[in-house]
Amino acid sequence: MQFLIVIALLVAIGLWLVAIYNGLVALSNQIRNAFAQIDVQLQRRYDLIPNLVETAKGYLKHERETLEAVIAARNTAQAAAKKAEADPSAAAVGELSGAESALGGLLTKFFALSEAYPDLKANQNMAQLQEELASTENRIAFARQAYNDAVMSYNTKRESFPDTLIASRFGFKPAAQWITEEPAAVRQAVKVSFS
């Protein structure tokens, strides 16, 4: 009888450990899925940027450096995204976050510069591309939030006792949140004047 109790206890412990392991695997896969959703939106943005620059090129003839910098930043961010997609480690996500911040800063500069060209602002194609890009930026923000939520759930489970024992034994590494480093100009409060 005692032998059956010991066997039942060992089976229960084994099933409990399997459940912990499977829970960590499921949360890890949620992170990968959430990152894939970000990647879809980033690729959409990367595809829009050359069209935007090409549209503006005729109007911004004297701003060649800015246009080239936007394309270079887009290419750097796209390469970082491919690297992070292959392995969404903390280092790869951090590199992608930095590249995206740099691209965002240059796009802000690009749009501020385009405001000085009334013909460019009136261009229908440019307006449509800006609207599509703004819509994509919103989608990226939502996808990034879903990714960060998945990372938080995974890290919480991974760091909780006794799950941490299984996580460390089977190599479940901490996942990195996607933290944006937006330019100071973007983070400043909007000043409203009624005069």
N, C-alpha and C positions, 0 to 999 in steps of 0.2 A: 504494500500500500504506500509506504514511504517512497519507494522507488517511482511509482506512478506520479506522486505529487512532485517529486524532483524533476521528472521528465516534463510534466505539464508546466512547471515553473520555467524550465529552460526553453521550452517552445514559446511560452508567452513572452519571455525576454527577447528571444530571437525575432519574433514577429514585431515586437515593439521597436527593436533596432532597425528592422527592415522598413517599418513605417517612417521612422525618423529619416533614414537615408533617402527613401522615395520622396518624402516631403522636400528635402533639400534639392533633389534633382528637379522636381516640379518647379520650385521657385527659381532655380537656375535657368530653366528653360523659359520661364516667364520673362526673365531679364533679356534673354536672347531675342525673344519675340518682340518685346517692347523696343529693343534697339533696332530691330529690323524695321519697325514702323517709323522710327526716326529716320533711318537710312532711306526709306522710300521718299519721304518729304525732302530730305537733303538733296537727293538726286534730282527731284523736281526743281528745286531751287538752282542747283548747278546747271541744269538745262536751260533755265530762264535767263541766267546772267549773260551768256554770250549774245543772246538776242537783244537784251537790254543795252549792252555796250555797243553792239552793231547799229542799233537804232540811234543811239546818242552820238556815235562817231562823227557823223556829218555835221552836227551842230557844235560839238566840243572839240574842234580841230586844234585849239591851243591847249587842250587839257590832256594830251596824249599820255603823260606820265600817270595821271589818275586812272585812265582807262586801262593801261597796262598793269598797274598795281592791282586793280580789281580782278582782272583775269588771272594774274599770278596768285593772288590770295584764294581765288576760287579753285585753282588747280591744286594748291597746297591743301586746302580743306578737303577736296575730293580724294586726294591720296590718303590723307589721315582717316577719312571715313572708311575707305576700303580696308585699311590696316585694322581699324577698330571693329569692322564687321567680321573680319576673319578671327579676331580674338579680342572681345570687349573687356580687356584687362584694365586695371586702374590706370596704367601708364598710357595705353592706347586711347582711352576715353579722355584722359587729361590732355593729351596731344590734340585730339579732335576738338575738344572744347576751346583750347587756345587758338587753334586755326580758325574755328568758327567765329570766335570773338574778333579776331583780326579782320576777317571777311566782313563781319557786321559793321565794324568801324569804318572800313573803306566804302561800304555801300552807303552808310550815313553821309560820308563826305561826298560821295558821288551824287546822291540826291540833293544835298545842299548846294552843290555846284550847279546841278541842272536847273535849280530854281532861278538862277541868274540868266537863263536863256528862255525868253518867252515863247519863241517858236518851238523849242523842244517841249516845253510844258503843254503847248497846244497840240502837239503831235498825238493823233489818236492811237497809234501803235504803242507809243511810249506810255500813254495813260493806261492802256490795257495791260501792258507788261508790268507796270508798277502795281496795278490792282491785283494781278495774279501773284506777284511776289509778296505782297502784303498778306494775301490769303494763305500763301504757303508758309509764311513766317508764323501765322497763327496756328497752323497745323503742326508746325515743328514744336511750338511751345507746348501744345497739348500732348504731343507724342513724348516730349522730353519729361513732362510731368508724370505721365504713365510709366515711363522708364524709371524715374526716380522713386516712384511709389513701389515698383517691383523690387528695386535695389534695397529699399528700406525694409520691406517684408523679408527678403532673403537674408540680409545682414542681421536682422533681429532674430530670426530663427537660428541662424548660424552661430550667433553669440549667446544664445540662451542655453542654460543647463537643462538637461544633459546633452542636448543637440550638439553643443560645442565639442563634446568628446568624439562624436561620430564625424563631425565636419573636419576636425583637425586630423583624425586618423585617415580619412579618405580624400584629403587634399582639397576640400571646398575652401577656396580663397575668398577674402572679402571682395565685394563688388564696389565699384566707385560710382558715386552720384555724379550727375552731369551738372556742373556748376558753371554758370555763364559769368564771364568777366567782361561785362558790358562797359563801354567807355563812360567816363564820368558824365559826359554831356547827356547821355541817355538816361542815367539814373537820377539826374537832378529833377527836382520838383518843377512842374510847369508853372510859370508866372502868369497870372491873369490880371489884366488891367482893364478897368471899366471907364477909363478916361478918354 
